[in-house]
């Protein structure tokens, strides 16, 4: 199973995908390209703090991907490509969101290429916003494992895909996901309370 980790920045999430990112050489001038998957469909994450999640294949059907950047470690000052300039190409296929970037002739891009060739960096991450206004995620409690399972059904926007060394995780950064989980837990408690009330009324013959 591929593993995902999470971080949270402002009102949008990030996920780390433990999946190989490749360097490719193309054309007569041997230009270097970075190719990988920003996200994968139908892959359960590792424990993200009391829950695991997967991304539905239809989650990107209405997602805004008009202006997406490819970054190093989500640092805006280290941009590798951008969809609006034609240096970053995104493709949604049966596996997930694939990216193909033509890195610039800069020192930070050259340094990245060197460490990728050594195998020191080989992970991807993506920044996104769930479409909470249109039931963008679904929660189910697995009583057998005692863990909540979240399925992301609708992504509102993709902000960036990044080549990363490792994810930065803090409790505060998972605020949006935790709020959504708390909402589901509240609904679950109300359902249980309603069932208990029905049983009591049946016993009283009401």
C-alpha positions as CSV (number, residue, x, y, z in Angstrom):
1,X,0.0,0.0,0.0
2,X,1.3,3.4,-0.9
3,X,1.4,5.7,2.1
4,X,0.0,9.2,2.5
5,X,0.8,11.7,5.2
6,X,-1.0,15.0,5.7
7,X,-0.3,18.7,6.5
8,X,-2.7,21.7,6.6
9,X,-1.9,25.2,5.5
10,X,-4.5,27.9,6.0
11,X,-7.8,26.5,4.6
12,X,-6.3,23.8,2.4
13,X,-4.6,20.4,2.8
14,X,-1.5,18.7,1.6
15,X,-0.8,15.0,1.2
16,X,2.5,13.2,0.8
17,X,2.5,10.3,-1.6
18,X,5.2,7.7,-1.1
19,X,5.5,7.0,-4.8
20,X,8.5,7.1,-7.1
21,X,9.2,10.4,-9.0
22,X,11.3,9.9,-12.1
23,X,13.8,11.9,-14.1
24,X,13.5,11.5,-17.8
25,X,15.7,12.7,-20.7
26,X,13.9,13.7,-23.9
27,X,14.7,15.2,-27.3
28,X,18.0,15.8,-29.2
29,X,19.2,18.3,-26.6
30,X,18.7,15.7,-23.8
31,X,16.4,18.0,-21.8
32,X,15.6,16.8,-18.3
33,X,11.9,16.3,-17.2
34,X,10.5,15.4,-13.8
35,X,7.5,13.0,-14.0
36,X,5.4,11.6,-11.1
37,X,1.9,11.3,-9.6
38,X,0.7,14.1,-7.3
39,X,-2.1,11.9,-6.0
40,X,-3.4,8.3,-6.5
41,X,-7.0,7.1,-6.5
42,X,-8.4,4.3,-4.3
43,X,-5.3,4.1,-2.1
44,X,-5.9,4.0,1.6
45,X,-3.5,6.3,3.5
46,X,-1.7,5.5,6.7
47,X,-3.2,6.8,10.0
48,X,-3.6,10.6,9.6
49,X,-4.4,11.1,13.3
50,X,-7.4,8.9,14.1
51,X,-8.6,8.3,10.6
52,X,-7.4,7.0,7.2
53,X,-8.6,8.2,3.8
54,X,-8.7,7.5,0.1
55,X,-9.4,9.7,-2.9
56,X,-12.3,8.8,-5.2
57,X,-11.6,8.6,-9.0
58,X,-14.3,11.1,-9.6
59,X,-12.9,13.7,-7.2
60,X,-11.2,15.7,-9.9
61,X,-14.1,15.8,-12.3
62,X,-15.0,19.4,-11.4
63,X,-11.7,20.5,-9.7
64,X,-10.1,23.8,-10.7
65,X,-6.7,22.9,-12.1
66,X,-6.3,26.0,-14.3
67,X,-3.4,27.5,-12.4
68,X,-1.3,24.8,-10.7
69,X,2.4,25.1,-9.8
70,X,5.1,22.5,-9.4
71,X,7.3,23.3,-6.4
72,X,10.1,21.9,-4.3
73,X,8.8,21.1,-0.8
74,X,5.8,23.4,-1.4
75,X,8.2,26.5,-1.3
76,X,6.8,29.2,-3.5
77,X,10.3,30.5,-4.2
78,X,11.4,27.2,-5.8
79,X,9.0,26.9,-8.7
80,X,9.7,24.1,-11.2
81,X,6.8,24.8,-13.6
82,X,3.3,26.1,-14.0
83,X,0.3,25.1,-16.0
84,X,-0.4,28.6,-17.2
85,X,3.1,28.9,-18.8
86,X,3.0,25.5,-20.4
87,X,6.0,24.2,-18.3
88,X,3.8,21.9,-16.2
89,X,1.4,19.3,-17.8
90,X,-1.3,17.6,-15.7
91,X,-3.1,14.4,-16.8
92,X,-5.9,12.6,-15.0
93,X,-5.8,8.9,-15.7
94,X,-7.1,5.7,-14.1
95,X,-4.3,5.8,-11.5
96,X,-4.5,9.4,-10.4
97,X,-3.1,12.9,-11.2
98,X,0.1,12.6,-13.2
99,X,2.4,15.6,-13.7
100,X,5.2,16.2,-16.2
101,X,7.3,19.3,-15.6
102,X,10.1,20.9,-17.6
103,X,12.3,22.3,-14.8
104,X,14.0,25.7,-15.3
105,X,17.7,26.4,-15.7
106,X,18.3,27.4,-12.1
107,X,20.7,26.3,-9.4
108,X,17.9,24.9,-7.2
109,X,16.4,22.9,-10.0
110,X,19.9,21.6,-10.9
111,X,20.5,20.6,-7.3
112,X,17.2,18.8,-7.2
113,X,18.0,16.8,-10.3
114,X,21.3,15.8,-8.9
115,X,19.8,14.4,-5.6
116,X,16.9,12.8,-7.5
117,X,19.4,10.9,-9.7
118,X,21.1,9.7,-6.5
119,X,17.8,8.5,-5.2
120,X,17.8,10.8,-2.2
121,X,14.4,12.4,-3.1
122,X,11.6,10.4,-4.7
123,X,8.3,11.5,-3.1
124,X,5.5,13.7,-4.3
125,X,2.9,15.8,-2.5
126,X,0.0,18.0,-3.6
127,X,-1.9,20.9,-2.2
128,X,-5.7,20.9,-2.5
129,X,-9.0,22.1,-1.1
130,X,-12.0,19.7,-0.5
131,X,-15.3,20.9,-1.8
132,X,-17.0,20.9,1.6
133,X,-19.9,23.0,0.3
134,X,-21.0,20.1,-1.9
135,X,-20.5,17.1,0.3
136,X,-16.9,16.7,-0.8
137,X,-16.0,14.0,1.7
138,X,-17.7,11.0,3.3
139,X,-17.0,9.5,6.7
140,X,-17.6,5.9,7.8
141,X,-16.7,4.4,11.2
142,X,-15.2,0.9,11.1
143,X,-16.3,-0.7,14.3
144,X,-14.0,-3.7,13.7
145,X,-10.8,-1.6,13.6
146,X,-12.1,1.3,15.7
147,X,-11.0,3.8,13.1
148,X,-12.7,6.4,10.9
149,X,-12.5,6.0,7.1
150,X,-12.7,9.1,5.0
151,X,-13.3,9.2,1.2
152,X,-12.7,12.4,-0.6
153,X,-15.4,12.6,-3.2
154,X,-14.9,16.2,-4.6
155,X,-11.9,18.3,-4.7
156,X,-12.6,22.0,-5.3
157,X,-9.1,23.1,-6.4
158,X,-5.6,21.8,-6.9
159,X,-3.0,24.4,-5.8
160,X,0.3,22.7,-6.4
161,X,2.2,19.4,-6.9
162,X,5.5,19.2,-5.2
163,X,8.7,17.1,-5.2
164,X,9.4,16.7,-1.5
165,X,12.0,15.3,0.9
166,X,9.5,14.6,3.8
167,X,6.2,16.1,5.1
168,X,5.9,18.6,7.9
169,X,3.1,17.5,10.2
170,X,1.5,19.3,13.2
171,X,-1.8,19.0,14.9
172,X,-2.8,22.5,14.0
173,X,-2.2,21.7,10.3
174,X,-4.9,19.1,10.2
175,X,-7.6,21.4,11.4
176,X,-10.0,21.2,8.4
177,X,-9.9,17.4,8.4
178,X,-10.4,17.2,12.1
179,X,-13.4,19.5,11.9
180,X,-15.0,17.3,9.3
181,X,-14.3,14.3,11.5
182,X,-15.8,15.9,14.5
183,X,-19.0,16.7,12.5
184,X,-19.3,13.1,11.5
185,X,-18.7,11.9,15.1
186,X,-21.5,14.3,16.3
187,X,-23.9,12.9,13.7
188,X,-23.0,9.4,14.8
189,X,-23.7,10.2,18.5
190,X,-27.1,11.7,17.5
191,X,-28.0,8.5,15.6
192,X,-27.1,6.4,18.6
193,X,-29.1,8.6,21.0
194,X,-32.1,8.4,18.7
195,X,-31.9,4.6,18.5
196,X,-31.7,4.4,22.3
197,X,-34.7,6.7,22.6
198,X,-36.7,4.5,20.2
199,X,-35.9,1.4,22.2
200,X,-37.0,3.1,25.5
201,X,-40.3,4.3,23.9
202,X,-40.9,0.7,22.6
203,X,-40.4,-0.7,26.1
204,X,-42.9,1.8,27.4
205,X,-45.3,0.9,24.7
206,X,-45.4,4.4,23.3
